[in-house]
Amino acid sequence: MFLSVFDIFKIGVGPSSSHTMGPMVAAGRFLDRLRAAPFDAHGLRASLHGSLAFTGKGHATDRATVLGLAGFLPHSYDAGAADSALAWIDEHRHVAPSGLGQLAFNPATDLIFDYDTPLPGHPNGMRIMALDAQGDVILSEVYYSIGGGFVLTEAELADGKAEAEGPPIPYPFKSAAEMLDMARASGLTIAGMKAANETARGGGKPLSGGIAQVWQVMSDCIDRGLSTPGTLPGGLAVRRRAAAIHDALKDEAGRNLAPPHVINDWISAYAMAVNEENAAGGQVVTAPTNGAAGVLPAVVKYWLTHVPTASRDKLDDFFLTAAAIGGLVKFNASISGAEAGCQAEVGSAAAMAAAGLCAVMGGTPEQIENAAEIALEHHLGMTCDPVAGLVQVPCIERNGLGAIKAVSAASLALRGDGQHFVPLDACIETMRQTGRDMHEKYKETSLGGLAVNVPNC
């Protein structure tokens, strides 16, 4: 099993990797297919199904789909150009993707929220169609946004295509047990095995430089969130709090009177800063999703800023270890809130962050596996119930608590010798089963939980 560190950590745009980035990527893939088609299309149409329909407007799925059909992609997203493009599309009722000319598309009628017809492959389904001059469908494709910005066509999902094809890798572990066995046999760390796999698979991006770029985007996101007050968009009038909390913490630090537990507030502020930026549609990095994007960078920031032994030279080890754990969770369960609840998003992120922190604090492979298990185990059963379909309540605070749990899990694991009762593989399988059994209204539909018990105004 191979999933690149740059697949787990993708630079993109908020507020949701599955509901914003995924549909934009799907639209881009459809445009590529249309460019290769032997005929000329006159117009486009798209329908959103399942969770993409129920919480699509709160997650900006409509905006992302329209922009994707206009040629925008998450990694190169420009907010100013996007706003201009949307205004032009609203006025002219056309999109103009590169290489295809102008194609008729009226967002009011050609983007359909289908609440009644879920697609069978995944809760996040969408269909994109090309039309001839008479309005007849001449090309159609179903896409599934399976979490973390990953997108599969209906055929790819049916074929079980979960990872990119490529050369063989030296350490193809598909479970935590295999990972530990290979670490013992090779004498390598988890990060070392992951680095060897990345090198064998290639990909055209220098490993250390690519990870440094990912961390820089994360760090910049934290800094923006810690310096930006105001109210988040979407209609709930949720106040940004990270900046005020950070200012108060800095003031208290100068007086040297803060009790030890206040370190949790620093960690929460870092995580909330990221997720406030995400909620505002800013640039973030999937870790492994947008909804959980604050957990890992908050733990990295805590480590670099507050732990005396921290060194930026170990950033590669942190991210490679975290990516190894994220790949196991995605391969054996899910990182999609629409599929398995928030345990699959914040829970997975906490497991990744705990593993990464344990690694750079000197943990053995067994201690790292223990840290990931502790963090994930104590998110089991967590629902995804965003109020008004916005990635704000309870998502922003939930990232802060996920980061705190990750630090605690790493610390507990480092106090032990790596031997523990519940294997990480059993915890991941439990998460998969729990997500399967969880009622649909608690999986990113805003039909249950806090979403129906908290007033939307």
C-alpha positions, 0 to 999 in steps of 0.5 A: 500500500502506498499513499504519498505524503503529498497526497495526505498533505495537499495544499488547497482551499477551505472550507472542506476537502471533500465538499470544496476541493473534491468537487473542484477536482472532479470538475477539472477531471471532467473538463480534461475528459471533455477536451479529449472527446471527439465532439464539441459540447455546447453546455454543462450541467452538474448534480450533487447527491447525498452529503454533497447536496445536504451540506453543500451550500454550507461547505461552498460546494456550489461555488467550488463546482462552478469554479471547477467547471470554469477551470479553477483547481485547489492547488492554484486557487486565486480568490480574487480571480475566482470572485471575478469569474463567478461574477462573469458567470452569473452575468453571462450564464457561461463558463469558459475553461481553457481549451473548450471555449464558452460553454452554456452554464446557468448556476441557478438551473444547471447546478442541481441539489438532488436531496432524494437520489443518493448515489450508491458508491459513497455519500459524497456523489456528483454527476457532471454532464456535457450537453449538445445544442439541443440540451441532450446529454452527450457525455456523463460521468459520476464522481465520488469525493471520498475525503481529503480531496481524493476523487474517484470515478464510478468505475475507479471506485468499483475497481477498488482503485484506492492508490496511484499505480507506479513502481514497486516500493520496498516497504509495502505495509498495509497494516500497523502490524506489517509496519512494525514487522518491517521496521524490526526487520529493516532496522529503520524508523517508520519515517525511514521506511516511508522516505524509502517508499517515497523515493522509490515511487518518485513523483517529481517533487524533492521530499524535504523541499516539498515537506518544507513547503507544506509546513510553510503553508501551514505555518502561514495559515496559523499566523493569519488566523492568529492575527485576524479578528472578525466574524466568519462568513456563512450566516451564523455570526461565529466570532473568530477567537484565535487572535484574541486568545493568542493576544491574552496568552502572550500578555499572561506569558509576560507576567509569568503567572500562568498555571501549567495547564494553559499550554492547552490554550496555546495548542487550541489557539494554534488549531483554531487559527487554522480552522477559522481560516479554513471556514473563511475559505482561506488556503489550508493543507489537508491533514488529512482533511480540511475539516481536521486541518488544524490538529497536526499543524497545531501540534507541530507549532507546539513542538517547535515553539514550546518544546526545548529539544525541538529542531526543524531538522526533524520536520521530515520525520514528523510529516513522514510518520504522520503520513504513514499513519494517515495512509493506514487509516485511509486504506483500512477505514476512512478519512471522510466525515460523510462516510464515518463521522468526525472520528474519521477526520479529527480522530485520524488527524489526532492519530497522525499528529500523535505519531509524528510528535512521538517520532520526533520526541524519540519514540520507537516504532512501537511507541509511535503505533501506541501513540496513534492508537491512543489518539484514535481510540478516544475519538471513536464514535464521534459524529459529524454534525456541523450546524447549518452545514458550515465547517464552524460549529463544532468543527473549530473547537473540535480541532483544538481538543483533537490537538490536545489529545494528540499531545497527551497520547504521544506523552502517554506512549513515551512513558511506556515501552510500546507494549499495550492492549489494543493494537492500532489495527484493531482501533482502525477496524473499530472505527470503520465498523462504527462508521458503517453502523452510525446513522446517516443523519450523524454523518455530515448531513446536518440532520442530527446532533448539534446541527438540529439542537442548536439554533442556526441564528 
